[in-house]
Amino acid sequence: MASIMVACSSNKKPIATDTATEVAGSEVDFKIEKSGAQLWGEVCNRCHIAPSPADYNDTDWETISLHMRVRANLTEEEITKIESFLKSAN
């Protein structure tokens, strides 16, 4: 009887964790960093149609970002990425 073994590999690096703590079931969690454009597309479309980056100037985006950070319960990192994307694309 012959058997075939197949395996997958990944070159993603796991998040650094305390090496003394074993991850349940030997699974390793990966953190996927989203870009400002990805966050904008996902977060802003949850409640309304996301405006085009060209709809507002940099100053307007700063004001809108402050307001929407509170309304959408976003982290500082998330809103910074979104605002940077919007400013670079307008």
C-alpha positions as CSV (number, residue, x, y, z in Angstrom):
1,M,0.0,0.0,0.0
2,A,1.4,3.4,-1.0
3,S,0.6,6.7,0.7
4,I,1.0,10.2,-0.5
5,M,1.7,13.1,1.8
6,V,0.9,16.7,0.8
7,A,1.9,19.8,2.7
8,C,1.5,23.5,2.3
9,S,3.9,26.1,3.3
10,S,3.7,29.8,3.9
11,N,6.4,32.5,4.0
12,K,4.2,34.7,6.3
13,K,5.8,35.4,9.6
14,P,3.7,34.8,12.7
15,I,3.2,37.6,15.2
16,A,5.8,37.6,17.9
17,T,4.3,36.1,21.0
18,D,5.6,34.9,24.3
19,T,7.5,31.7,23.3
20,A,6.6,30.1,26.7
21,T,2.9,30.2,25.8
22,E,1.7,27.6,23.4
23,V,-0.9,28.6,20.9
24,A,-4.1,26.4,21.2
25,G,-3.9,23.5,18.8
26,S,-0.5,24.5,17.6
27,E,-2.1,27.1,15.3
28,V,-0.3,30.4,14.8
29,D,-2.2,33.7,14.4
30,F,-1.3,36.0,11.5
31,K,-2.0,39.7,11.6
32,I,-3.0,41.1,8.2
33,E,-2.2,44.8,7.9
34,K,-4.8,46.6,5.8
35,S,-4.0,49.6,3.7
36,G,-5.8,52.9,4.0
37,A,-7.6,52.2,0.7
38,Q,-8.8,48.8,2.0
39,L,-10.0,50.3,5.3
40,W,-11.7,53.1,3.4
41,G,-13.5,50.7,1.2
42,E,-14.6,48.4,4.0
43,V,-15.3,50.9,6.9
44,C,-16.9,53.8,5.0
45,N,-19.2,51.6,3.0
46,R,-20.6,50.0,6.2
47,C,-23.0,52.8,6.8
48,H,-23.1,54.9,3.7
49,I,-21.7,55.2,0.2
50,A,-18.1,56.2,0.6
51,P,-17.4,59.5,-1.1
52,S,-14.7,59.8,-3.7
53,P,-11.3,61.0,-2.4
54,A,-11.6,63.8,-5.0
55,D,-14.8,65.1,-3.4
56,Y,-13.0,67.0,-0.7
57,N,-9.6,68.8,-0.1
58,D,-7.1,67.8,2.5
59,T,-8.5,70.2,5.1
60,D,-12.0,68.9,4.7
61,W,-10.7,65.3,5.0
62,E,-9.0,66.2,8.3
63,T,-12.3,67.5,9.7
64,I,-14.3,64.5,8.3
65,S,-11.8,62.1,9.7
66,L,-12.2,63.5,13.2
67,H,-15.9,63.2,13.0
68,M,-16.0,59.7,11.5
69,R,-13.4,58.3,13.9
70,V,-15.9,58.8,16.7
71,R,-18.9,57.8,14.7
72,A,-17.3,54.6,13.3
73,N,-15.4,53.8,16.5
74,L,-12.0,53.7,14.6
75,T,-8.6,53.4,16.1
76,E,-6.0,56.1,15.7
77,E,-4.0,53.8,13.4
78,E,-7.1,53.1,11.2
79,I,-8.2,56.7,10.8
80,T,-4.6,57.8,10.1
81,K,-4.3,55.2,7.3
82,I,-7.7,56.2,5.8
83,E,-6.9,59.9,6.0
84,S,-3.5,59.4,4.4
85,F,-5.1,57.5,1.5
86,L,-7.8,60.1,1.0
87,K,-5.3,62.9,0.9
88,S,-3.0,61.1,-1.4
89,A,-5.8,60.3,-3.8
90,N,-7.5,63.7,-4.1
